């Protein structure tokens, strides 16, 4: 089972050909292209930047991940440029620029994108996950295809903490344990073309395994807008196995005990 927090990508600014050359030289570690579309980065040139990212993605035949949020252009103009296999990250953000309209309805362009095979990724992060947005979207039948934490130095002490906590929030939101694990392991491995055998526990697969315990109790979960929810199930990390090797003496003791 492969569990990860951030997807590998190629940085792309405004030089598609240079990005393509970099990718071709590093195919062993680059699994996709990510472009961040927000006013601080692309300003009013987001569509032009997206066209360049699209050009590079098509040239190397790798998925394109698009960071949405405070974009200059509306999503209805951005999403039609994405193809089957591409990814929209920060899909459940709570601020303007997300997948809901002013009345809390999933915008038609989002449904069209999902129907043609565009994947929705959570990308929790410091400012990109709202319980309210996730509630409304999921009640309308729009589920994330992948669940990632977007863990970094600014959110490791909250509200993200780790991937296990992020997944536990989706248990609270109504996904089953099987659905949560699929969106953290199998789906990402398939979407981003990881080497065969990752994201699964099949016999003969690469032995990359996260060992967790599903604990029951009284747990407070916080989203990126400081909204709090009380859940009663939480995934607790016990051990990590990488290429068949078990890491962490305390984890070993907890498992054997």
Secondary structure as UniProt FT lines:
FT   STRAND          10..11
FT   HELIX           16..25
FT   TURN            26..29
FT   STRAND          32..36
FT   TURN            39..42
FT   HELIX           43..45
FT   HELIX           46..60
FT   STRAND          63..67
FT   HELIX           75..78
FT   HELIX           79..81
FT   TURN            84..85
FT   STRAND          87..89
FT   TURN            91..92
FT   TURN            96..97
FT   TURN            102..103
FT   HELIX           108..115
FT   TURN            116..117
FT   STRAND          119..121
FT   TURN            125..127
FT   HELIX           131..139
FT   TURN            140..141
FT   TURN            153..159
FT   HELIX           163..172
FT   TURN            173..174
FT   HELIX           177..184
FT   HELIX           186..191
FT   TURN            192..193
FT   TURN            196..199
FT   TURN            203..204
FT   STRAND          209..222
FT   TURN            224..225
FT   STRAND          228..242
FT   TURN            243..244
FT   STRAND          245..247
FT   HELIX           249..256
//
